[in-house]
Amino acid sequence: MAVQNKEAVETPRLAAAEIGRDVGLLLAKLHAAGSVLNNLALADFELRERSFSVLTLACSGLEPTQRELADFLSLDPSQVVSLVDGLEKRGLVERGTGRHDRRAKIITATDEGRKVHRQARVVLEEGERTQLAALSEAEAAELKRLLRKALWGVEATAP
């Protein structure tokens, strides 16, 4: 994985092949590189990318259910249960009863979870800047906008 910066971005020789224009490959490679950076940064918080994603959603104020977490993160429900169990044991999240369906378990962050999330978010944002360093701020924002539009049809910019 080449480290990207504004001075020089090394383009692999094989990027000239037709597959180098395939959106699936490009997204997979961007995700893989980002995951490496994210997991390195999150190690100091004893988190990994997936557990941080659950914690982020638990901090959102949207009171996601375990089922919603699984669907949104494209994970098997058993994986989400395991991730929530780990975060709950650390005192970062709590399970609660759903307001509309008492059988549903909503996941919310504790005060400690919100504190850890804020600290980890700062580090991850620096990693994202490193990963997208070849792009201007406007280009990075446009990339995010286009990805949201491709996934959810959302035009509005979101933080």
C-alpha positions, 0 to 999 in steps of 0.5 A, spaced: 500 500 500 503 506 497 502 512 502 498 517 498 500 525 499 499 531 495 507 531 492 507 524 489 502 518 488 504 512 486 500 509 481 501 501 480 503 499 473 497 494 473 492 500 474 492 501 467 489 494 466 481 495 464 480 492 472 483 499 474 477 503 472 472 498 475 468 501 481 468 495 485 475 494 485 477 501 486 472 501 492 475 495 495 482 498 495 480 504 498 476 501 503 482 496 504 487 501 505 482 505 510 481 499 514 488 498 515 489 506 517 483 505 521 485 499 525 492 502 527 489 508 529 483 505 533 488 500 537 490 505 542 483 505 544 482 497 544 477 498 538 477 495 531 473 498 525 467 494 526 466 496 533 468 503 532 462 503 527 457 500 532 460 505 537 459 511 532 451 509 531 450 508 538 452 515 539 448 518 534 442 519 538 438 515 533 437 509 538 439 503 533 436 496 534 441 490 533 437 489 527 438 496 524 446 495 526 446 489 522 443 491 516 446 498 516 453 495 517 452 489 512 454 484 518 450 478 520 446 479 526 451 474 530 457 479 529 453 485 531 451 481 538 458 479 539 461 487 537 455 489 542 457 484 547 464 487 547 463 494 548 458 493 553 463 489 557 467 495 557 462 499 559 461 503 552 454 501 550 448 499 553 442 495 551 435 498 552 428 496 550 425 499 544 420 504 545 415 501 539 417 494 539 419 491 546 422 485 544 427 489 540 434 491 543 436 498 542 444 500 543 446 507 546 452 509 548 454 510 555 458 517 558 464 513 557 463 510 550 461 518 548 468 520 551 472 514 547 468 515 541 470 523 541 477 521 542 477 516 537 474 520 532 479 525 532 484 520 530 480 517 525 479 524 522 487 524 521 487 518 518 482 519 513 486 526 511 492 521 510 488 516 506 485 522 501 491 527 501 491 526 494 485 530 494 483 537 495 478 538 501 473 540 496 474 533 492 474 529 498 467 532 500 465 531 493 467 523 493 463 523 500 457 526 497 457 521 490 458 515 495 452 517 499 448 518 492 450 512 489 448 508 496 442 512 498 440 517 493 442 522 498 444 529 494 444 533 501 451 534 504 452 531 511 457 532 516 
